[in-house]
Amino acid sequence: MGLRIAIVGATGLVGEKILTVLDERDFPVDKIFLFATGMGKTEEYFKKEKIEVTPFEGTEFPETDVAFFSAGTDIPKKFAKDFVNKGAIVIDNSPAFREDETIPLIIPEINPEKIKETKGIVSNPNCSTIIMLLPIYPIYKRWGIKRIIVSTYQSVSGAGREALFDLDKKRNPPHYFPFAIEKNIIPHIGKPLESGFSSEERKMESESKKILSDKKIKISATCVRLPVRFGHSISVTMELKSEFTLQAIKKQLQLFPGVVIYDEPKNAKYPFPLLVEDKDEVFVGRIRVDPVFKNGLSMWIAGDNIRKGAATNAVQIAELLLRGEGV
Ligand SMILES: NC(=O)c1ccc[n+]([C@@H]2O[C@H](COP(=O)([O-])OP(=O)(O)OC[C@H]3O[C@@H](n4cnc5c(N)ncnc54)[C@H](OP(=O)(O)O)[C@@H]3O)[C@@H](O)[C@H]2O)c1
């Protein structure tokens, strides 16, 4: 028997991809209810069937088993509990609950056991956090990691559909960001904080600590937006706790689900946004010994922010619920 599914924010980049991924993975859906503002698209397709998109008022919605929220921060803060009270497990893509210690923040390949702690809401981590942690985790597990210095090269789609309209010159007023993104880079993502870091950089630090259940690991992030449509790229340098060989690192990465090594610089084989676009796997290349840290390791990571960075991870969380009979 299938489940009753709701998607709030079904017409957005992430919402639409959730529909695609549910279909691709043959998730058992009995009924699907789609919500958005009512000012944009009024219909979507699921398994080639046209589904009406209902304007979300927050007052009337059906009983569901799983509700994906993909509509910014305010909507889940106001209405996630109402869905839970009507029997749903809410999987929220926004930052609304990610730092709440009572709400699990899950990457299914890393901390699936946390699903058991949910009281009705599960948070999906930030896209850059997911893409960075997936290949770092098998290394962390075997060798331990003291600190990570990370710089991101994030695509415009990470900021939603309106931001893509800016890149495509289909927006009036033209700039979604503080200034032009085309032929440019913006070395700041999110809100500025007193510390000098941005909110996106802080998310990478605090979410990683929560997912790894490791308050001691040191993480310093610099998050940058580039005029790329899809796919976030990430440069990391890490200090491991013990000695390693590159051969052992590669073997460990090869064994980890969802990670692909793409690392033959002589043949120009290293991950890049167009390679990873619309793929669920996270790609790793430029794997090399870092000469600055003791037991230092550097690598380059790339993954699709809308897929594994959002929709695919969210659907995998729903699959955990299914397997754990949580719904
Ligand atoms: N883009 C990414 O790479 C990414 C990655 C991880 C997490 N996220 C998170 O996922 C969420 C969605 O991101 P996105 O990129 O899909 O954004 P988006 O393309 O801008 O889509 C936003 C969606 O939310 C709907 N929405 C906005 N306000 C609403 C309201 N008051 N009531 C009902 N629906 C409302 C929009 O409906 P209309 O179409 O009718 O306007 C649209 O369906 C955000 O919380 C974001 O932080 C995004």
The ligand as an SDF file (V2000), in Angstrom:
LIG
                    3D

 48 52  0  0  0  0  0  0  0  0999 V2000
   17.8380   25.3520   -4.1530 N   0  0  0  0  0  0  0  0  0  0  0  0
   18.6300   24.5940   -3.4310 C   0  0  0  0  0  0  0  0  0  0  0  0
   19.7440   24.2000   -3.8560 O   0  0  0  0  0  0  0  0  0  0  0  0
   18.2290   24.1760   -2.0420 C   0  0  0  0  0  0  0  0  0  0  0  0
   18.9960   23.2200   -1.4050 C   0  0  0  0  0  0  0  0  0  0  0  0
   18.6560   22.8210   -0.1230 C   0  0  0  0  0  0  0  0  0  0  0  0
   17.5540   23.3760    0.4860 C   0  0  0  0  0  0  0  0  0  0  0  0
   16.8150   24.3260   -0.1550 N   0  0  0  0  0  0  0  0  0  0  0  0
   15.6460   24.8700    0.5420 C   0  0  0  0  0  0  0  0  0  0  0  0
   14.4820   24.3900   -0.1110 O   0  0  0  0  0  0  0  0  0  0  0  0
   13.4630   25.3760   -0.0750 C   0  0  0  0  0  0  0  0  0  0  0  0
   12.9840   25.6370   -1.4860 C   0  0  0  0  0  0  0  0  0  0  0  0
   14.0660   26.0610   -2.2800 O   0  0  0  0  0  0  0  0  0  0  0  0
   13.9020   26.2190   -3.8660 P   0  0  0  0  0  0  0  0  0  0  0  0
   15.2770   26.4000   -4.3710 O   0  0  0  0  0  0  0  0  0  0  0  0
   13.0510   25.1570   -4.3960 O   0  0  0  0  0  0  0  0  0  0  0  0
   13.1210   27.6230   -3.9440 O   0  0  0  0  0  0  0  0  0  0  0  0
   12.1900   28.1640   -5.1260 P   0  0  0  0  0  0  0  0  0  0  0  0
   12.5950   27.6080   -6.4310 O   0  0  0  0  0  0  0  0  0  0  0  0
   12.2030   29.6360   -4.9500 O   0  0  0  0  0  0  0  0  0  0  0  0
   10.7390   27.5900   -4.7600 O   0  0  0  0  0  0  0  0  0  0  0  0
   10.0350   28.0060   -3.6100 C   0  0  0  0  0  0  0  0  0  0  0  0
    8.7520   27.2280   -3.5180 C   0  0  0  0  0  0  0  0  0  0  0  0
    8.0700   27.6230   -2.3220 O   0  0  0  0  0  0  0  0  0  0  0  0
    6.7460   28.0670   -2.6770 C   0  0  0  0  0  0  0  0  0  0  0  0
    6.3410   29.0990   -1.7260 N   0  0  0  0  0  0  0  0  0  0  0  0
    6.9640   30.2470   -1.4190 C   0  0  0  0  0  0  0  0  0  0  0  0
    6.2550   30.9280   -0.4910 N   0  0  0  0  0  0  0  0  0  0  0  0
    5.1570   30.1750   -0.2120 C   0  0  0  0  0  0  0  0  0  0  0  0
    4.0180   30.3340    0.6260 C   0  0  0  0  0  0  0  0  0  0  0  0
    3.8690   31.4180    1.3890 N   0  0  0  0  0  0  0  0  0  0  0  0
    3.0840   29.3590    0.6390 N   0  0  0  0  0  0  0  0  0  0  0  0
    3.2100   28.2560   -0.1270 C   0  0  0  0  0  0  0  0  0  0  0  0
    4.2520   28.0490   -0.9670 N   0  0  0  0  0  0  0  0  0  0  0  0
    5.2130   29.0000   -0.9980 C   0  0  0  0  0  0  0  0  0  0  0  0
    6.8850   28.5780   -4.1060 C   0  0  0  0  0  0  0  0  0  0  0  0
    5.6160   28.6360   -4.7450 O   0  0  0  0  0  0  0  0  0  0  0  0
    5.3530   29.5200   -6.0870 P   0  0  0  0  0  0  0  0  0  0  0  0
    6.0070   28.7770   -7.2270 O   0  0  0  0  0  0  0  0  0  0  0  0
    3.8620   29.5190   -6.1980 O   0  0  0  0  0  0  0  0  0  0  0  0
    5.9580   30.8560   -5.8390 O   0  0  0  0  0  0  0  0  0  0  0  0
    7.7780   27.4930   -4.6740 C   0  0  0  0  0  0  0  0  0  0  0  0
    7.0210   26.3270   -4.9130 O   0  0  0  0  0  0  0  0  0  0  0  0
   14.0450   26.5860    0.6270 C   0  0  0  0  0  0  0  0  0  0  0  0
   13.6470   26.5570    1.9690 O   0  0  0  0  0  0  0  0  0  0  0  0
   15.5510   26.3690    0.5300 C   0  0  0  0  0  0  0  0  0  0  0  0
   16.2370   26.9320    1.6390 O   0  0  0  0  0  0  0  0  0  0  0  0
   17.1130   24.7230   -1.4090 C   0  0  0  0  0  0  0  0  0  0  0  0
  1  2  1  0
  2  3  2  0
  2  4  1  0
  4  5  1  0
  4 48  2  0
  5  6  2  0
  6  7  1  0
  7  8  2  0
  8  9  1  0
  8 48  1  0
  9 10  1  0
  9 46  1  0
 10 11  1  0
 11 12  1  0
 11 44  1  0
 12 13  1  0
 13 14  1  0
 14 15  2  0
 14 16  1  0
 14 17  1  0
 17 18  1  0
 18 19  2  0
 18 20  1  0
 18 21  1  0
 21 22  1  0
 22 23  1  0
 23 24  1  0
 23 42  1  0
 24 25  1  0
 25 26  1  0
 25 36  1  0
 26 27  1  0
 26 35  1  0
 27 28  2  0
 28 29  1  0
 29 30  1  0
 29 35  2  0
 30 31  1  0
 30 32  2  0
 32 33  1  0
 33 34  2  0
 34 35  1  0
 36 37  1  0
 36 42  1  0
 37 38  1  0
 38 39  2  0
 38 40  1  0
 38 41  1  0
 42 43  1  0
 44 45  1  0
 44 46  1  0
 46 47  1  0
M  CHG  2   8   1  16  -1
M  END
$$$$
